[in-house]
Amino acid sequence: MDSITIAGLPGPLTCLTPNHAEAREVEPGVVTLTAQPKHDMFADPGGDLLVMSASGFTFETTGDFQFRAKVTVRFQEKFDSGVLVGLFGDEKWFKICAELDPLGHARVVTVVTNGRSDDANHALLVGDDIHLRITRTGTTFALHSSPDGTVWDLARYFTLGEPGNRVLRLGIAAQSPAGEGTDATFSEFGWRAIGLSDA
C-alpha cells in the first residue's frame, strides 16, 4: 500500500520508506504498520551511524497544528515501537513512541534529532496502548501522551529552529531495532489546525 487516506487528516499518508514499509487498513480509520527486523529511526549520538529504515507513512503540513492517534503495539523485543513522527529531513526530525524498554516495560519514549539523536524515557504504559500527540505552535513543538485521550501529560517541549511555515512531514511509523519485526496499530486519529496556548 503506497498511501492511506484517513478521514479528518489534511492529506493522505504516503510511504516514507520505500521497500521498508508494509501497511494495511484494518478498517476505516484503523491502520496497522509492520516493522521489519532491525529497522529503526535513530542517529547515534556516540557515532556516525544514521538509520532511517522504520516503516513510515507521512503527509505534509505547515503552520500550527495538533495531531494525535491511539497507538497499540505488539511488543516482543526491546525497542519495539509504534511512533508518531515529524521530519524536516534525515538530520532534523523527532518522534514520540510507545516503546518496550530493555527491562521489559512499555513506556513513552521521545527522540529529538538535530544532527544526532537525543533520546529520553518518560511514563510507563498501562497495557499495550496509549494516545500520543504532536503539536506545533510557531517554532516550538510539544509531545504529549494520554492513557485515555482526554488528560494529556507533557513528555517533551523543544524547538528545531525552523519557522512555522517550513514544510514538515508528519505521520506514523513502526520500528523493531533489536527484534525480528512487530506490528503497530494506529486508530482514533485527530487533527486540529491550531497550536496550544499552554504546552
Accessible surface in RSA format (square Angstrom, percent):
REM  Atomic radii and reference values for relative SASA: ProtOr
REM  Chains: A
REM  Algorithm: Lee & Richards
REM  Probe-radius: 1.40
REM  Slices: 20
REM RES _ NUM      All-atoms   Total-Side   Main-Chain    Non-polar    All polar
REM                ABS   REL    ABS   REL    ABS   REL    ABS   REL    ABS   REL
RES MET A   1   114.88  59.5  53.69  35.5  61.19 145.7  65.68  55.8  49.20  65.2
RES ASP A   2   118.72  83.2 111.20 110.7   7.52  17.8  33.10  77.9  85.62  85.4
RES SER A   3    56.86  48.0  43.30  57.8  13.57  31.2   9.62  20.5  47.25  66.2
RES ILE A   4     3.58   2.0   0.28   0.2   3.30   8.0   3.56   2.6   0.01   0.0
RES THR A   5   103.69  73.8  87.35  88.6  16.34  38.9  64.98  87.3  38.71  58.5
RES ILE A   6     7.77   4.4   3.87   2.9   3.90   9.4   4.36   3.1   3.41   9.3
RES ALA A   7    98.74  90.8  69.56 107.3  29.18  66.4  79.41 111.8  19.33  51.2
RES GLY A   8    64.84  80.0   0.00   N/A  64.84  80.0  41.57 114.1  23.28  52.1
RES LEU A   9    19.99  11.1   1.51   1.1  18.48  46.5   1.55   1.1  18.44  49.6
RES PRO A  10    74.50  54.3  28.15  25.7  46.36 168.5  42.16  34.8  32.34 201.0
RES GLY A  11    20.96  25.8   0.00   N/A  20.96  25.8  19.83  54.4   1.13   2.5
RES PRO A  12    67.90  49.5  65.21  59.4   2.69   9.8  65.23  53.9   2.67  16.6
RES LEU A  13     0.18   0.1   0.15   0.1   0.03   0.1   0.15   0.1   0.03   0.1
RES THR A  14    51.32  36.5  51.32  52.0   0.00   0.0  42.93  57.7   8.39  12.7
RES CYS A  15    36.98  28.0  17.00  19.0  19.97  46.9   8.81  22.3  28.17  30.4
RES LEU A  16    45.36  25.3  26.27  18.8  19.09  48.0  29.12  20.4  16.24  43.7
RES THR A  17    15.31  10.9  11.56  11.7   3.74   8.9  15.31  20.6   0.00   0.0
RES PRO A  18    94.92  69.2  84.24  76.8  10.68  38.8  87.39  72.2   7.53  46.8
RES ASN A  19   155.10 107.0 106.85 103.3  48.24 116.2  36.52  87.9 118.58 114.6
RES HIS A  20    59.25  32.4  57.25  39.8   2.00   5.1  28.88  29.8  30.37  35.3
RES ALA A  21    26.80  24.6   0.08   0.1  26.72  60.8   0.82   1.2  25.97  68.8
RES GLU A  22    89.56  51.4  85.82  64.9   3.74   8.9  34.43  66.6  55.13  45.0
RES ALA A  23    10.14   9.3   0.00   0.0  10.14  23.1   0.43   0.6   9.71  25.7
RES ARG A  24   113.83  47.8 113.76  58.0   0.07   0.2  56.87  77.7  56.96  34.5
RES GLU A  25    71.35  41.0  47.44  35.9  23.91  56.9  11.07  21.4  60.28  49.2
RES VAL A  26    85.60  56.3  53.64  48.6  31.96  77.0  59.66  51.8  25.95  70.4
RES GLU A  27    99.01  56.8  93.75  70.9   5.26  12.5  22.64  43.8  76.38  62.4
RES PRO A  28   125.66  91.6 108.12  98.6  17.55  63.8 109.53  90.4  16.13 100.3
RES GLY A  29    23.92  29.5   0.00   N/A  23.92  29.5  17.28  47.4   6.64  14.9
RES VAL A  30    28.75  18.9  28.75  26.0   0.00   0.0  28.75  25.0   0.00   0.0
RES VAL A  31     0.00   0.0   0.00   0.0   0.00   0.0   0.00   0.0   0.00   0.0
RES THR A  32     5.37   3.8   5.32   5.4   0.04   0.1   2.07   2.8   3.29   5.0
RES LEU A  33     0.00   0.0   0.00   0.0   0.00   0.0   0.00   0.0   0.00   0.0
RES THR A  34    25.16  17.9  25.16  25.5   0.00   0.0  22.85  30.7   2.31   3.5
RES ALA A  35     1.03   0.9   0.00   0.0   1.03   2.3   0.00   0.0   1.03   2.7
RES GLN A  36    55.37  31.0  55.03  40.2   0.33   0.8  15.44  32.9  39.93  30.3
RES PRO A  37    58.16  42.4  50.30  45.8   7.86  28.6  50.30  41.5   7.86  48.9
RES LYS A  38   109.16  53.3  96.52  59.2  12.64  30.1  84.90  76.4  24.26  25.8
RES HIS A  39    36.61  20.0  36.61  25.4   0.00   0.0  15.59  16.1  21.02  24.5
RES ASP A  40    20.78  14.6  20.78  20.7   0.00   0.0   3.13   7.4  17.65  17.6
RES MET A  41     2.42   1.3   2.42   1.6   0.00   0.0   1.49   1.3   0.93   1.2
RES PHE A  42    49.95  25.0  49.12  30.4   0.83   2.2  49.12  29.8   0.83   2.4
RES ALA A  43     0.25   0.2   0.25   0.4   0.00   0.0   0.25   0.4   0.00   0.0
RES ASP A  44    55.48  38.9  55.29  55.0   0.20   0.5   4.21   9.9  51.27  51.1
RES PRO A  45    84.02  61.2  57.24  52.2  26.78  97.3  57.29  47.3  26.72 166.1
RES GLY A  46    74.83  92.3   0.00   N/A  74.83  92.3  38.53 105.7  36.30  81.3
RES GLY A  47    32.18  39.7   0.00   N/A  32.18  39.7  29.41  80.7   2.77   6.2
RES ASP A  48   130.40  91.3 103.87 103.4  26.53  62.7  35.26  83.0  95.14  94.9
RES LEU A  49   117.83  65.6 111.67  79.9   6.16  15.5 115.63  81.2   2.20   5.9
RES LEU A  50    68.29  38.0  43.44  31.1  24.85  62.5  43.44  30.5  24.85  66.9
RES VAL A  51    40.58  26.7  37.54  34.0   3.04   7.3  40.58  35.3   0.00   0.0
RES MET A  52    47.45  24.6  24.03  15.9  23.41  55.7  24.76  21.1  22.68  30.1
RES SER A  53    13.02  11.0  13.02  17.4   0.00   0.0  11.42  24.3   1.61   2.3
RES ALA A  54     0.52   0.5   0.02   0.0   0.50   1.1   0.02   0.0   0.50   1.3
RES SER A  55     0.06   0.0   0.03   0.0   0.03   0.1   0.03   0.1   0.03   0.0
RES GLY A  56     0.33   0.4   0.00   N/A   0.33   0.4   0.33   0.9   0.00   0.0
RES PHE A  57     0.09   0.0   0.09   0.1   0.00   0.0   0.09   0.1   0.00   0.0
RES THR A  58     0.00   0.0   0.00   0.0   0.00   0.0   0.00   0.0   0.00   0.0
RES PHE A  59     4.97   2.5   3.12   1.9   1.85   4.8   4.97   3.0   0.00   0.0
RES GLU A  60   108.56  62.3  85.04  64.3  23.52  56.0  22.00  42.6  86.56  70.7
RES THR A  61    14.20  10.1   5.60   5.7   8.60  20.5   8.75  11.8   5.45   8.2
RES THR A  62    69.47  49.4  53.07  53.8  16.40  39.1  19.88  26.7  49.59  75.0
RES GLY A  63    27.15  33.5   0.00   N/A  27.15  33.5  27.08  74.3   0.07   0.2
RES ASP A  64    57.62  40.4  46.33  46.1  11.29  26.7  10.48  24.7  47.13  47.0
RES PHE A  65     0.00   0.0   0.00   0.0   0.00   0.0   0.00   0.0   0.00   0.0
RES GLN A  66    16.43   9.2  15.57  11.4   0.85   2.0   2.88   6.1  13.55  10.3
RES PHE A  67     0.00   0.0   0.00   0.0   0.00   0.0   0.00   0.0   0.00   0.0
RES ARG A  68    69.95  29.4  69.95  35.7   0.00   0.0  16.79  23.0  53.16  32.2
RES ALA A  69     0.30   0.3   0.00   0.0   0.30   0.7   0.18   0.2   0.12   0.3
RES LYS A  70    52.58  25.7  52.44  32.2   0.14   0.3   6.20   5.6  46.38  49.4
RES VAL A  71     0.00   0.0   0.00   0.0   0.00   0.0   0.00   0.0   0.00   0.0
RES THR A  72    52.26  37.2  50.38  51.1   1.89   4.5  40.61  54.5  11.66  17.6
RES VAL A  73     2.95   1.9   0.00   0.0   2.95   7.1   0.53   0.5   2.42   6.6
RES ARG A  74   114.97  48.3 105.17  53.6   9.80  23.3  71.99  98.4  42.97  26.0
RES PHE A  75    36.98  18.5  10.93   6.8  26.05  67.8  10.93   6.6  26.05  74.6
RES GLN A  76   105.24  58.8  68.14  49.8  37.10  88.3  30.09  64.0  75.15  57.0
RES GLU A  77    72.18  41.4  70.36  53.2   1.82   4.3  11.60  22.4  60.58  49.5
RES LYS A  78    86.04  42.0  83.54  51.3   2.50   6.0  30.07  27.1  55.97  59.6
RES PHE A  79    67.24  33.6  67.24  41.6   0.00   0.0  67.24  40.8   0.00   0.0
RES ASP A  80     0.41   0.3   0.41   0.4   0.00   0.0   0.00   0.0   0.41   0.4
RES SER A  81     0.00   0.0   0.00   0.0   0.00   0.0   0.00   0.0   0.00   0.0
RES GLY A  82     0.00   0.0   0.00   N/A   0.00   0.0   0.00   0.0   0.00   0.0
RES VAL A  83     0.00   0.0   0.00   0.0   0.00   0.0   0.00   0.0   0.00   0.0
RES LEU A  84     0.00   0.0   0.00   0.0   0.00   0.0   0.00   0.0   0.00   0.0
RES VAL A  85     0.00   0.0   0.00   0.0   0.00   0.0   0.00   0.0   0.00   0.0
RES GLY A  86     0.01   0.0   0.00   N/A   0.01   0.0   0.00   0.0   0.01   0.0
RES LEU A  87    11.29   6.3   8.90   6.4   2.39   6.0   8.90   6.3   2.39   6.4
RES PHE A  88    22.54  11.3   1.53   0.9  21.01  54.7   4.35   2.6  18.20  52.1
RES GLY A  89    33.60  41.4   0.00   N/A  33.60  41.4  33.43  91.7   0.17   0.4
RES ASP A  90    84.17  59.0  77.69  77.3   6.48  15.3  14.43  34.0  69.74  69.5
RES GLU A  91   114.03  65.5 110.73  83.8   3.30   7.8  31.07  60.1  82.96  67.7
RES LYS A  92    53.33  26.0  53.07  32.6   0.26   0.6  23.55  21.2  29.78  31.7
RES TRP A  93     0.02   0.0   0.00   0.0   0.02   0.0   0.02   0.0   0.00   0.0
RES PHE A  94     0.00   0.0   0.00   0.0   0.00   0.0   0.00   0.0   0.00   0.0
RES LYS A  95     3.94   1.9   3.94   2.4   0.00   0.0   1.46   1.3   2.49   2.7
RES ILE A  96     0.00   0.0   0.00   0.0   0.00   0.0   0.00   0.0   0.00   0.0
RES CYS A  97     0.03   0.0   0.03   0.0   0.00   0.0   0.00   0.0   0.03   0.0
RES ALA A  98     0.00   0.0   0.00   0.0   0.00   0.0   0.00   0.0   0.00   0.0
RES GLU A  99    15.83   9.1  15.83  12.0   0.00   0.0   0.03   0.1  15.80  12.9
RES LEU A 100    24.45  13.6  24.45  17.5   0.00   0.0  24.45  17.2   0.00   0.0
RES ASP A 101     7.59   5.3   6.55   6.5   1.04   2.5   3.60   8.5   3.99   4.0
RES PRO A 102    86.59  63.1  58.43  53.3  28.16 102.4  58.43  48.2  28.16 175.0
RES LEU A 103   145.49  81.0 117.47  84.0  28.02  70.4 123.02  86.4  22.48  60.5
RES GLY A 104    48.15  59.4   0.00   N/A  48.15  59.4  23.89  65.6  24.26  54.3
RES HIS A 105    83.38  45.6  79.83  55.5   3.55   9.1  54.22  55.9  29.16  33.9
RES ALA A 106    16.28  15.0   9.19  14.2   7.09  16.1   9.19  12.9   7.09  18.8
RES ARG A 107    42.43  17.8  42.43  21.6   0.00   0.0   0.13   0.2  42.30  25.6
RES VAL A 108     0.00   0.0   0.00   0.0   0.00   0.0   0.00   0.0   0.00   0.0
RES VAL A 109     1.74   1.1   1.74   1.6   0.00   0.0   1.74   1.5   0.00   0.0
RES THR A 110     1.70   1.2   1.70   1.7   0.00   0.0   0.53   0.7   1.17   1.8
RES VAL A 111     3.66   2.4   3.66   3.3   0.00   0.0   3.66   3.2   0.00   0.0
RES VAL A 112    16.36  10.8  14.63  13.2   1.73   4.2  14.63  12.7   1.73   4.7
RES THR A 113     0.02   0.0   0.02   0.0   0.00   0.0   0.02   0.0   0.00   0.0
RES ASN A 114    91.67  63.2  69.05  66.7  22.62  54.5  17.81  42.9  73.86  71.4
RES GLY A 115    25.92  32.0   0.00   N/A  25.92  32.0  22.19  60.9   3.73   8.4
RES ARG A 116   101.21  42.5  93.06  47.4   8.15  19.4  40.54  55.4  60.67  36.8
RES SER A 117     4.30   3.6   0.00   0.0   4.30   9.9   0.32   0.7   3.97   5.6
RES ASP A 118    82.75  58.0  77.44  77.1   5.31  12.6  25.86  60.9  56.89  56.7
RES ASP A 119    77.75  54.5  49.57  49.3  28.18  66.6  17.30  40.7  60.46  60.3
RES ALA A 120    39.13  36.0  32.53  50.2   6.60  15.0  38.81  54.7   0.32   0.8
RES ASN A 121    93.30  64.3  61.79  59.7  31.51  75.9  16.00  38.5  77.30  74.7
RES HIS A 122    53.13  29.0  42.20  29.3  10.93  28.0  34.92  36.0  18.21  21.2
RES ALA A 123    39.36  36.2  27.71  42.8  11.65  26.5  38.84  54.7   0.52   1.4
RES LEU A 124   100.79  56.1  81.75  58.5  19.04  47.9  81.75  57.4  19.04  51.2
RES LEU A 125    18.83  10.5   0.09   0.1  18.74  47.1   1.01   0.7  17.82  47.9
RES VAL A 126   139.93  92.1 117.06 106.0  22.88  55.1 120.48 104.7  19.46  52.8
RES GLY A 127    51.04  62.9   0.00   N/A  51.04  62.9  37.62 103.2  13.43  30.1
RES ASP A 128    77.88  54.6  73.14  72.8   4.74  11.2  11.04  26.0  66.84  66.7
RES ASP A 129    49.91  35.0  45.69  45.5   4.21  10.0   0.00   0.0  49.91  49.8
RES ILE A 130     9.57   5.4   9.57   7.1   0.00   0.0   9.57   6.9   0.00   0.0
RES HIS A 131    11.36   6.2  11.36   7.9   0.00   0.0   2.48   2.6   8.88  10.3
RES LEU A 132     0.00   0.0   0.00   0.0   0.00   0.0   0.00   0.0   0.00   0.0
RES ARG A 133    23.86  10.0  23.86  12.2   0.00   0.0   0.91   1.2  22.95  13.9
RES ILE A 134     0.00   0.0   0.00   0.0   0.00   0.0   0.00   0.0   0.00   0.0
RES THR A 135     1.98   1.4   1.80   1.8   0.18   0.4   0.00   0.0   1.98   3.0
RES ARG A 136     1.47   0.6   1.47   0.7   0.00   0.0   1.04   1.4   0.43   0.3
RES THR A 137    53.06  37.7  48.31  49.0   4.75  11.3  45.31  60.9   7.75  11.7
RES GLY A 138    34.02  42.0   0.00   N/A  34.02  42.0  33.37  91.6   0.65   1.5
RES THR A 139    66.28  47.1  62.92  63.8   3.36   8.0  40.87  54.9  25.41  38.4
RES THR A 140    35.01  24.9  34.62  35.1   0.39   0.9  28.95  38.9   6.06   9.2
RES PHE A 141     2.94   1.5   1.96   1.2   0.98   2.6   2.94   1.8   0.00   0.0
RES ALA A 142     3.06   2.8   2.49   3.8   0.56   1.3   2.49   3.5   0.56   1.5
RES LEU A 143     0.00   0.0   0.00   0.0   0.00   0.0   0.00   0.0   0.00   0.0
RES HIS A 144     6.38   3.5   6.38   4.4   0.00   0.0   1.45   1.5   4.93   5.7
RES SER A 145     3.39   2.9   3.27   4.4   0.11   0.3   0.00   0.0   3.39   4.7
RES SER A 146     0.34   0.3   0.00   0.0   0.34   0.8   0.34   0.7   0.00   0.0
RES PRO A 147   101.11  73.7  79.77  72.7  21.34  77.6  81.93  67.6  19.18 119.2
RES ASP A 148    82.73  58.0  59.73  59.5  23.00  54.4  35.81  84.3  46.92  46.8
RES GLY A 149     9.83  12.1   0.00   N/A   9.83  12.1   1.16   3.2   8.68  19.4
RES THR A 150   103.75  73.8  82.74  83.9  21.01  50.1  59.50  79.9  44.25  66.9
RES VAL A 151   106.76  70.3 101.96  92.3   4.80  11.6 105.23  91.4   1.53   4.1
RES TRP A 152    49.46  19.8  20.65  10.0  28.81  67.6  15.60   8.3  33.86  54.9
RES ASP A 153    68.86  48.2  65.30  65.0   3.56   8.4  26.88  63.3  41.97  41.9
RES LEU A 154    70.96  39.5  56.24  40.2  14.72  37.0  56.24  39.5  14.72  39.6
RES ALA A 155    20.48  18.8   0.01   0.0  20.47  46.6   0.92   1.3  19.55  51.8
RES ARG A 156    40.81  17.1  35.30  18.0   5.51  13.1  18.88  25.8  21.93  13.3
RES TYR A 157   128.47  60.0 102.09  58.1  26.37  68.6  70.94  53.3  57.53  70.9
RES PHE A 158    27.82  13.9  16.19  10.0  11.62  30.2  27.82  16.9   0.00   0.0
RES THR A 159    75.01  53.4  56.45  57.2  18.56  44.2  55.24  74.2  19.77  29.9
RES LEU A 160     7.70   4.3   2.03   1.5   5.67  14.3   4.49   3.2   3.22   8.7
RES GLY A 161    62.38  76.9   0.00   N/A  62.38  76.9  31.86  87.4  30.52  68.3
RES GLU A 162    25.16  14.4  22.20  16.8   2.96   7.0   0.56   1.1  24.60  20.1
RES PRO A 163    70.19  51.2  66.81  60.9   3.37  12.3  69.69  57.5   0.49   3.1
RES GLY A 164    18.64  23.0   0.00   N/A  18.64  23.0  11.59  31.8   7.05  15.8
RES ASN A 165   117.16  80.8  99.16  95.8  18.00  43.3  35.93  86.5  81.23  78.5
RES ARG A 166    91.99  38.6  86.45  44.1   5.54  13.2  31.13  42.5  60.87  36.9
RES VAL A 167    68.73  45.2  61.63  55.8   7.10  17.1  61.63  53.5   7.10  19.3
RES LEU A 168     0.02   0.0   0.02   0.0   0.00   0.0   0.02   0.0   0.00   0.0
RES ARG A 169    65.03  27.3  64.93  33.1   0.10   0.2  37.75  51.6  27.29  16.5
RES LEU A 170     0.00   0.0   0.00   0.0   0.00   0.0   0.00   0.0   0.00   0.0
RES GLY A 171     0.00   0.0   0.00   N/A   0.00   0.0   0.00   0.0   0.00   0.0
RES ILE A 172     0.00   0.0   0.00   0.0   0.00   0.0   0.00   0.0   0.00   0.0
RES ALA A 173     0.00   0.0   0.00   0.0   0.00   0.0   0.00   0.0   0.00   0.0
RES ALA A 174     0.00   0.0   0.00   0.0   0.00   0.0   0.00   0.0   0.00   0.0
RES GLN A 175     3.07   1.7   3.07   2.2   0.00   0.0   0.00   0.0   3.07   2.3
RES SER A 176     0.03   0.0   0.03   0.0   0.00   0.0   0.00   0.0   0.03   0.0
RES PRO A 177    30.89  22.5  16.81  15.3  14.08  51.2  17.28  14.3  13.61  84.6
RES ALA A 178    33.90  31.2  14.62  22.6  19.28  43.9  19.61  27.6  14.29  37.9
RES GLY A 179     3.08   3.8   0.00   N/A   3.08   3.8   3.08   8.4   0.00   0.0
RES GLU A 180   133.34  76.6 111.09  84.0  22.25  53.0  67.93 131.4  65.41  53.4
RES GLY A 181     9.29  11.5   0.00   N/A   9.29  11.5   5.68  15.6   3.61   8.1
RES THR A 182     0.80   0.6   0.00   0.0   0.80   1.9   0.00   0.0   0.80   1.2
RES ASP A 183    28.99  20.3  28.11  28.0   0.88   2.1   7.38  17.4  21.61  21.6
RES ALA A 184     0.24   0.2   0.00   0.0   0.24   0.5   0.24   0.3   0.00   0.0
RES THR A 185    36.54  26.0  35.92  36.4   0.62   1.5  19.54  26.2  17.00  25.7
RES PHE A 186     0.00   0.0   0.00   0.0   0.00   0.0   0.00   0.0   0.00   0.0
RES SER A 187    20.12  17.0  20.12  26.9   0.00   0.0   9.76  20.8  10.36  14.5
RES GLU A 188   100.44  57.7  78.35  59.3  22.09  52.6  47.11  91.1  53.34  43.5
RES PHE A 189    32.86  16.4   2.80   1.7  30.06  78.2   2.94   1.8  29.91  85.6
RES GLY A 190    18.82  23.2   0.00   N/A  18.82  23.2  18.82  51.6   0.00   0.0
RES TRP A 191    54.67  21.9  25.71  12.4  28.96  68.0  18.81  10.0  35.87  58.2
RES ARG A 192   140.74  59.1 136.00  69.3   4.75  11.3  50.56  69.1  90.18  54.7
RES ALA A 193    83.34  76.6  51.38  79.3  31.95  72.7  51.84  73.0  31.49  83.4
RES ILE A 194    90.43  51.5  88.76  66.1   1.67   4.0  90.43  65.1   0.00   0.0
RES GLY A 195    11.36  14.0   0.00   N/A  11.36  14.0   2.81   7.7   8.55  19.1
RES LEU A 196    37.43  20.8  27.71  19.8   9.72  24.4  29.92  21.0   7.51  20.2
RES SER A 197   129.85 109.7  79.81 106.5  50.03 115.3  58.74 125.1  71.11  99.6
RES ASP A 198   127.88  89.6 106.35 105.9  21.53  50.9  35.36  83.2  92.51  92.3
RES ALA A 199    40.58  37.3  14.76  22.8  25.82  58.7  26.94  37.9  13.64  36.1
END  Absolute sums over single chains surface
CHAIN  1 A     8572.2       6457.2       2115.1       4584.5       3987.7
END  Absolute sums over all chains
TOTAL          8572.2       6457.2       2115.1       4584.5       3987.7
